[in-house]
């Protein structure tokens, strides 16, 4: 026999559980709120008798003042007020007992009521005598009314105290009951909350158990355990559809999974070997690019040192040769393939000194670098080929001017090397910047001028693994600017 609830959709079953839980909780909250409200009303009625007694005393006081005004002035307004307040006070006497009682509070209420009735009697006698112009009788009646009113006020005060004491006891009792009711309400809320949780847990567990079975089977498949029985679920619900689809998937996996795993393992092994070969090739290529030295520069430098040794004194020649030695020592003995910007700038100082000795007044070098530290790393021997290129191709008819600047920014440091030469043609610039650093050989430009630049660009792109680290810009007044973007890492 099929259970109707079982064949319902998952959405319907979840909504039914949620609605049932909401209804149970709502009924519980309404019942608790109703009980609390009734208790609050009962507690609020504790001091109702005091308020009623105060209202009676107020109406009687107003009646007495109206009578006094009538005795003194005999106006229509005063006698009308007298009858009004008397009627109002009489309407408030319904809760006073009609018979004496052994209870102290009820007996005091009976006494107060009798005094009020006496007050009505004396005041009516006084009004009747006043209307009949019997001054003596009206005066005697008013005195009796005042005496009765004074006694009545004293009895009302005593009754008010007794009511306050009794109402305080009632309030204390009701307060204790309210605390107990509050505790019971909290306990009921917790109990119903736990019951709702248990109901939801059982319902959701019943609904999601097939999904848990599917998840368990999927986990076994992921662990290459294919000895799994089929679900064979014929339900018309979403779970049944998923189970049947999963059965078809298991059959397909059993047919092809072995071949897929073997092929994946082979591809993974080939990919790891290819990555290792690329890494070895990149390291070898970086070392090869790093070790390139321009032999013409070495020859010209040594030739200049020899001429100085012959022409000038030993001190200047010694200093010059020390600068040359420091320059070559940096390239030969520097540990690792990277250097800081400050180390590269120090090498440029040595190189510029050598070039100034070589070219004299025909060469001007401008250095715009702040005194702060520049610890960013880059491949060593990067700036020197750029300055050398500017000296070689930036000559003008009057003087060769080279300018170097370092501009720190938030995420990168820009290094600019500029000259005042004729600049690069668009074709040559495009040819140099388009060289691929992953090539097995570094192609040269058609006139041989781009070899050093291609070396620098290739090493920068290999080192930072990004293409925009180097750029060639045209100056407005003529010449070229080499722009390096060094990440601040």
C-alpha angles and dihedrals in degrees: 000000000000120000110228092216091054093058094051120105121266091247091053093049094048092048091048091053092047093048092048091050091049092050093050092048092045093051090048093050093047092051092048092047091050093051092047091049092051091050092050091050090050091050091048091055091059093087097033093102091056090053092048092049090050090051091051090050090050094050091048091050090052090048091052092050091049090051091050091052091049093051090049102040107011092218126162092234093057095050090045090052090048093056091043096054092042090055091045093052092047090056089058096055096079094100095052114101120252097211135047117263140197089230109099095222095044091047090051090049089051091051092048091051092051090050089050090052089049089050089053090049096050093043092051091049089051093050091047092051091046092052089049089052090241096147096179095050091043090051093049091046092050091051090052089048092053092047091049091047092052092050090046093053091053092050091047090054091050091047090048090054092048091049091049091053093046093045091049089055090047091048091050090050092047091047090055089048090048091053090049090047090050091052091048090049092052091048091049091049091051092046093049090044090054090046091051091048090050091048092048092046093052092045095047090044090053091048097045100039093094088050089052090052090051090049091051091051091048090052091052090051090050087054090053093252104141099165091103127141117232119253097230090193113168098181117132093226128100089263091057091051091050092048093051091048089048091052090055090047092051090052091051093047092051090056098049110018096094093054091045093053093048092049092046091051091051093048092048092051092050091048092052091050091049092050091049091050091049091051092049091047093049092051092047092047092048091052091048093051091045094054097054111116126181107241092198090061091051091051095047092047095051091045091053091049091052092051091050092049089055099043107033137043124280097257097063091040090051092051091048093050090048090055090050091048092049090050095054093038089059091056096043107038102031110121117234130003097275136069136180124257089248091056091049090049090052089053089050090055090056092045094048091051090053091048093049090052089049100045101023115189092357090076127063123182123193119192120193105183127137122232093246121107121268106198096165113129127232135156110289122249091034104119097042095063089049093052090045090051090051091051092047099044101022098070117132129189093263110029141342110240122191123182126193123189136174117207115186116207135176100271103013144019118235119213117192126192113185137179137185097233132118094279131222127305113240090246094052092044091051091046093052096045093046095060111122113230090207093066118115091231129030109235120223127227117255094258096037094244096113100057096095092043093050088051092053094044093048094050093047093050092046092049099046098029092225134105102216096063093102134039139169117222133185118236119230094233094042133279134073137282122206109208122200121189107200114188115233098236 
